[in-house]
Amino acid sequence: MNRTHDLGKLIKLTGDRAKLDAKANGTYIVYKTPDGQFVKEYSNGHVERIKEQDILS
């Protein structure tokens, strides 16, 4: 087995599970985009950028 492939699969499954939980609870997930921005993604597909001062407080 390829450990890198397995780790990538586990990370994807974890993200998918987080999205399902957020939808079930009416909340959102937070993640960092490839360009370094933190965002909130709601279950309806709306993505909202988080301001840097909100992260630090």
Contacts in CASP RR format, 6 or more apart in sequence:
PFRMAT RR
TARGET T0000
AUTHOR 0000-0000-0000
METHOD contacts of the structure
MODEL  1
MNRTHDLGKLIKLTGDRAKLDAKANGTYIVYKTPDGQFVKEYSNGHVERI
KEQDILS
15 29 0 8 1.000
18 29 0 8 1.000
19 29 0 8 1.000
19 41 0 8 1.000
19 43 0 8 1.000
21 27 0 8 1.000
22 28 0 8 1.000
22 29 0 8 1.000
22 41 0 8 1.000
22 42 0 8 1.000
22 43 0 8 1.000
23 43 0 8 1.000
26 43 0 8 1.000
27 43 0 8 1.000
28 40 0 8 1.000
28 41 0 8 1.000
28 42 0 8 1.000
28 43 0 8 1.000
29 40 0 8 1.000
29 41 0 8 1.000
30 38 0 8 1.000
30 39 0 8 1.000
30 40 0 8 1.000
30 41 0 8 1.000
30 50 0 8 1.000
31 38 0 8 1.000
31 39 0 8 1.000
31 41 0 8 1.000
32 38 0 8 1.000
32 39 0 8 1.000
33 39 0 8 1.000
37 49 0 8 1.000
37 50 0 8 1.000
38 49 0 8 1.000
38 50 0 8 1.000
38 55 0 8 1.000
39 47 0 8 1.000
39 48 0 8 1.000
39 49 0 8 1.000
39 50 0 8 1.000
40 47 0 8 1.000
40 48 0 8 1.000
40 50 0 8 1.000
41 47 0 8 1.000
41 48 0 8 1.000
42 48 0 8 1.000
END
